[in-house]
Amino acid sequence: MAGLLNLIRGIWICVPRNMTQAAGLYNTLLAGDDPALVIEVLNGYRQKEKLPANIGELRVPLGVPEVLREGAT
């Protein structure tokens, strides 16, 4: 993974945390012209999650991290 981050320039490397976020990333990438590499975590296929009603229009913005829990410094 370190080689991908350091050796590949000019390409988005996306690692979704679940399959709903993966679908949003795919929709965003298909709508744009930027090259990307999506690395799906195999554990995401085992998770049971609710399917959103707007799965075809769901988009996840690139370059904006999703904060699930604020940390303390």
N, C-alpha and C positions, 0 to 999 in steps of 0.2 A: 504494500500500500504506500510506503514511503517513496518508492520509486515512481509510482503513478503521480503522486503529489509534486515531486520535484522535477521529474523529467518531461512530463507532458505539459506544455504551455499553450495557452489559448483555447482550452477545452474545459467545459464544465464537468466536474466529477461529482455526481449526486449519489448520496447514500440515504434512501428513505428509511424511516423507522418502522413503518407499517405499510400495508398494501394500499390503503386509502391515500396516503401521502405519495406513494409510488405512482398511482393513477394520476394524481394532480401534477406530479413532475412530468410524466409522459405527455399529458395534455399541454403543459407549458412548453415543453421542448418541441412538440410537433407543430405548435403554432409559430415558433420562431425559426430562425435560420442558423442558430449557433450550434456548433458541434458539441456533443456531450457523451459521457459515459455514465451509465446508471448501474450501480452495484447493488443488487437486491440481497438483503440479508435473508438467509434460508429460514431463520426462525419466524419471519413474517408470514410464511405460508401456514404455520401451525396456529397462529393467533386467530381467535374468533372476534370479529369486530362488526359493528353495524355498517351496512352499506348506505352511504348517503344517497338521497334522492337525485342529486345533481351530479352524479359521477362523471357524466360526459362533459360537463362545463366546469368542473372543479379544477382550479389552477393553483399551484404553489409557486410563489415568487422565488426566483433564483438569487442567491447571494444574501438572502435575509434568513438568519438562523431562527429556528423556532425554540423559544425559551419555555421549557416545561416547569422548571422550578428555579427560582432566584437563589443564587448562592451568596454566602457571606464571605467577606474578605478578612 
